[in-house]
Amino acid sequence: MKIPKLKRIKISTEQELRNWLVKNSTNQQAVMIVTANKKSHDKHVSSEQVRDTLSENGWTARQSYTLDGNLVGHVASHI
């Protein structure tokens, strides 16, 4: 599976994602939201949290990808 080359937004908390979404509410380009994938990792944001937060802010989550073994990239676009 080929991973799309999109602007990557690295977040370590759900609040960081919320802040980024508010600042970029007019962004019409798809981006990749990157999170740590291990629940024990202090910077982990679950896929469910990412999807819910995106949805609450007028974005949609698309495909997710494993990146570099310990990161997950969530493709997101504005609705």
N, C-alpha and C positions, 0 to 999 in steps of 0.2 A: 504494500500500500504506500503510495507516494504522499508525503506530507507537504501540504501547500506552503508556499513561501509568503507568509503574511507578517505584518508588523506584530512583534511579540510584546505583550504587556505582562511583566512578571509581578505577581502579587503574593503576599504571604498572609493576608487576613481578608476576611469578607469586607471589612470596612475600607480597606485599600481599594477593593474592586468597586464598591459603592462610590467612593470619591472619584475614581477614574471615570466611571460611567456618567456622573453628574458633569464633570468637566468636559466630557466629550459627547454630550447629548446630541450634537448636530453632526457627528461623524457618520458618514454614509459608507465608509469602507469596512470590509470584514477585517477582523483582527484575531490574533490567537492569544487567549488568556492562559498564562502559564502558571501552574501551581506545583507544589511538592506533592508526591503521590502517596506518601506513607502517613498513615494516621498518627503514628508515634512521633513524626517529625513536627517540630514546633511551628513550622511555617505551612502546615497542611491546611488546605481548604478543600472540602469534599466536592466531588462533581455535582452532587445534589445542591449544595450551597451555591456553587457557581451558576448552575442552571436557574435556580429560584431567583437569585439576585439579578441575573440578566433579564429574566422575564418580568420582574417587578419594575424594571427600569426601561422597558420598551425595546429590549434586545432579545434575540433568540440564539440559543446554543445549537450548534450543528454537530458535526463529527468531533470526537476526541481522539487524541493520539498520544502514545507513549513517546516521550522525548528523552534521550540520554539516560534511560534506565530509571531515574528517580524523579522525573518531571512529567507532568501531563499537560498537554496543550488542548485547549477547548476553542474551537473555531466559533466566533460570535459575530453576528451582524445585526445592524439596527433594523427594526421591523419597518 
